[in-house]
Amino acid sequence: MTEIGTGPGEFCQSSLEFLKSFGTPCAENTFSIDKEWYEASCLRESLFLITGEIKLSRRNSGTNLPALHLRFSMITEHTDNGWKLLHLHRSVPDFSRVDKKTIYYSQFDYLTGLMSRRCMEDHIAQQMKQRSAGVLIAMDIDNFKIYNDQYGHPFGDKILVSLAKNLQKTFPKAINGRIGGDEFITYIPCLSIHKNRLEKLLELFFENWNSRQKDLSLDGNIFVSVGIGFYPDHGKDFQTLWSNADKALYSAKNNENNHICYCSELSDLHN
């Protein structure tokens, strides 16, 4: 494991050196978490990138010590023997010298260019406060693992990029994001729900998707399953709405072949 930081001497060749780099042993301090966020994305099968930020207040024998404010990224691999930490990078935020590229990739998915999960959640939550209604569309690719295994991960990435472009083309004014893996979300804020208009947009989405697949040069079609929930009927916040739309998505996957399932068709929804 290699750990790299941005300050002088913040390069560690081992986990032990990394722990020593914090200075005072943690056992002598107590901490309270003032701020934290984490986000994970799949780089390829069994390999994951985890990024986050944490701000801690630290006390030692009744004396306040300087707060710890760290950003970090780590690459982990899931093996037969459990999780293995391959790389860890930590840095102290310096907002006056933030690199524009770093900001971009903290908000947008590195592969597809769609919003990252955290950025998308923030935008959807904001729209929920501003608009009285909305539609959340959750979708993923049927049997995506088979394409990765049969044609390789670069080809699987090509499928993901193609689907992302199709979302942007069909829903150019919506909030489009990649949750992770082959799962995507589109959120359409509106003042009222017009189901007929939504169905026409979905028809257009599948027409565009069938056309795009010609560039992939496959013998058969790649099918996409879709789950749909309406705000606020199926959730008054992002997590509840997404959870219910995700249930509808997996109900749709039982039928396959570009099947669409609405939350209104299910009975066991989260409140």
Rosetta blueprint (number, residue, H / E / L):
1 M L
2 T E
3 E E
4 I E
5 G L
6 T L
7 G L
8 P L
9 G L
10 E L
11 F E
12 C E
13 Q L
14 S L
15 S H
16 L H
17 E H
18 F H
19 L H
20 K H
21 S L
22 F L
23 G L
24 T L
25 P L
26 C H
27 A H
28 E H
29 N L
30 T E
31 F E
32 S E
33 I E
34 D E
35 K E
36 E E
37 W E
38 Y E
39 E E
40 A E
41 S E
42 C E
43 L E
44 R E
45 E L
46 S L
47 L E
48 F E
49 L E
50 I E
51 T E
52 G E
53 E E
54 I E
55 K E
56 L E
57 S E
58 R E
59 R E
60 N E
61 S L
62 G L
63 T E
64 N E
65 L E
66 P E
67 A E
68 L E
69 H E
70 L E
71 R E
72 F E
73 S E
74 M E
75 I E
76 T E
77 E E
78 H E
79 T E
80 D L
81 N L
82 G E
83 W E
84 K E
85 L E
86 L E
87 H E
88 L E
89 H E
90 R E
91 S E
92 V L
93 P L
94 D L
95 F H
96 S H
97 R H
98 V L
99 D L
100 K H
101 K H
102 T H
103 I H
104 Y H
105 Y H
106 S H
107 Q H
108 F E
109 D L
110 Y L
111 L L
112 T L
113 G L
114 L L
115 M E
116 S L
117 R H
118 R H
119 C H
120 M H
121 E H
122 D H
123 H H
124 I H
125 A H
126 Q H
127 Q H
128 M H
129 K H
130 Q H
131 R L
132 S L
133 A E
134 G E
135 V E
136 L E
137 I E
138 A E
139 M E
140 D E
141 I E
142 D L
143 N L
144 F H
145 K H
146 I H
147 Y H
148 N H
149 D H
150 Q H
151 Y H
152 G L
153 H H
154 P H
155 F H
156 G H
157 D H
158 K H
159 I H
160 L H
161 V H
162 S H
163 L H
164 A H
165 K H
166 N H
167 L H
168 Q H
169 K H
170 T H
171 F L
172 P L
173 K L
174 A L
175 I E
176 N E
177 G E
178 R E
179 I E
180 G E
181 G L
182 D L
183 E E
184 F E
185 I E
186 T E
187 Y E
188 I E
189 P E
190 C E
191 L L
192 S L
193 I L
194 H L
195 K H
196 N H
197 R H
198 L H
199 E H
200 K H
201 L H
202 L H
203 E H
204 L H
205 F H
206 F H
207 E H
208 N H
209 W H
210 N H
211 S H
212 R H
213 Q H
214 K H
215 D H
216 L H
217 S L
218 L L
219 D L
220 G L
221 N L
222 I L
223 F L
224 V E
225 S E
226 V E
227 G E
228 I E
229 G E
230 F E
231 Y E
232 P L
233 D L
234 H L
235 G L
236 K L
237 D L
238 F H
239 Q H
240 T H
241 L H
242 W H
243 S H
244 N H
245 A H
246 D H
247 K H
248 A H
249 L H
250 Y H
251 S H
252 A H
253 K H
254 N L
255 N L
256 E L
257 N L
258 N L
259 H L
260 I E
261 C E
262 Y E
263 C H
264 S H
265 E H
266 L L
267 S L
268 D L
269 L L
270 H L
271 N L
